[in-house]
């Protein structure tokens, strides 16, 4: 029975915490008090948990209880570090290039292995367009794939191509090989998909006027939606899952000279790298190790919290899991080879923050403990704690509420605790497996480049990936049935009613996140060959036959095409008539168009067009508009109307509706024409072309292909010319295989494609 004094305590603590939360938005002192209350209340709760709640009903329950208690203490230690990072706002002043007596020479390394050429092309072009004297800027494509096509592309763009005879030490070895062949004073590392802004060097390079600065890191910012955003149709409501670390935590680490190198968007003093023997090798996460080793030399590091380059995050849930598995294993490898606690030269805070970064990856094990603990009680009668309901509420509720409110203030609406719970549950089974196998089995894995530029034309559920969630959710549903039987029938399944009440809330809280994980595992189709950006650009559509121009407005744009709002009814008729057209918009001049559709919505006309025979100069103009000079729309993104109920509702409403781009892609020419696929000049694969559109086709063949594979497609069909294609997906159908191919050069001549 809850006592009056206990009710007063709960009401008073809740009121005080809410008042502090409201005032903490504008008053720093209130924020400090709220954070102190959060740490204090949680410490009191954990001391009580340690002293009075360990199970005494059996040895198995005691072991489970100790595991849960260790997990809670580990979470509290992480909370302390997060509070330290968030305690005081920190942002550096920009040091302009004019601070240099003489500007240093800069080498840009674009490391690549098997990324597609269209991805690399925009990064090369954007790197060349950074504001910096051209005689002091060199762009190098470091190709570990040793591909002739990439060499030709690089040289055609005026950049330098580097390769090496082997792939020893993967990316780190690639960068070290490039260091031996170049001599720039500053080295910039760029991933193949990361596109720098024009001001990248202007906003970062000035910090090297301090001779002790060894590297400068800008955040990785992503212009596409990650698997959580995209599969939930929630792109406008939640930020990219990586943003929280890339922006909030890196900024906090910078205050203690503990900025983490994240593999791209970073600048290094060559002499500092040479002093540690180059980029670190022998671990998967060479970036983290390299940054830490530089900091052991007493060097300074800098984080610039601005959007200075944008790239692609993993585009499928399965690829996201593979990426996190690699990061998790890499962090454990680092502590095995260079333990932050024992390596010489790090400060106390640097050691703490690196250990916390490694400790973070154990969240999968911790979250699995939280997921299994209530199930063990409800299904098997195994206790994880032993107390009465009212006493637990007395200690737990203020601690829980303070955690929710303090996190919101520290995260500045860039993350919520409920979404953190969803993210962690979705990743937990696989991260727990990664930690355990890396620690105990030391299982070696091949370094895999995260796939980019994926297209698929169907929705599918990741059954194998979802197996852990299905099992856990099934166990939760059985538990709920048993609870209902116990509460609403004469059958008594649980003898400790107090513990039953505690575990009811717990299992339902976990079940919500498990349902979200299953929804996220429903992969949504990706139809477009390049991300489209919402823009508002005034343009002119010109009839190249008579020179007449008509006003238009570009309302979305990619490297391959655009959607136009036609501001003159005459231009709509001209487009409908199929006239020969060109487009002029800002730096983009006289690019040839192909019309794909024209539609009327009320009194307005819209058209979908693709660009034809784009010259290098026109391509540079497109990259300039889309990336190099684009406005920063990413830094101020927040969690807006981001309730889980809204996410689930949006998913079920939108998942049945065919996206507009799907409708356009589905208009395909169905044919049956013999064709030849050539992996190389010495091999041929006979196949049948079964349909095609402007951007891709499907073929039927007797053998399987590998997604991502590049081949040459040849056919006698009169609407085609020979084209390079990339395999997007493969399905087995009876004794045959159906493969979806994307054209890397335009092939189809049909307007309806």
Buried (B, 14 or more C-beta within 10 A) or exposed (E): EEEEEBEEBBEEBBEBBEEBBEBBEEEEEBBBBBBBBBBEBBBEBBEBBEEEBBBEEEEBBBEBBBBBBEBBEBBBEBBBBBBBBBBEEBEBEBBEBEEEEEBBBBBBBBBBBBBBBBBBBBBBBBBBBBBBEEEBBBBBBBBBBEBEBBBEBBEEBEBBBBBBEEBEBBBBBBBBBBBEEBEBBBBBBBBBBBBBBBBBBBBBBBBBBEEEBBBBBBBBBBBBBBBBBBBBBBBEBBBBBBBBBBBBBBBBBBBBBBBBBBBBBBBBBBEBBEBBEBBBBEBBBBBBBBBBBBBBEEBBBBBBBBBBBBBBBBBBBBBBBBBBBBBBBBBBBBBEEBEBEEBEEBBEBBBBBBBBBBBBBBBBBBBBBBBBBBBBBBBEBBBBBBBBBBBBBBBBBBBBBBBBBBBBBBBBBBBBBBBBBBBBBBBBBBBBBBBBBBEEEEEEBEBBBBBBBBBBBEEEEBEEBBEBBBEBBEBBEEBBEBBEBBBEEEEEEBEBEBBBBBBBEBBBEBBBBBBBBBBBBBBBBBBBBBBBBEBEBEBBBBBEEEEEBBEBBBBBBBBBBBBBBBBBEEBBBBBEEEBEBBBBBEEBBEBBBBBBBBEEEEEEBBBBBBBEEBEEEBBBBBBBBBBBBBEEEBEEBBBEEBEBEEBBEBBEEEBEEEBEBBEBBEBBBEBEBEBBBBBEEEEEBEBBBBBBBBBBBBBBBEEEBEBBBBBBBBBEBEBBBEBBBBBBBBEEEEEEBBBBBBBBEBBBEEEEB
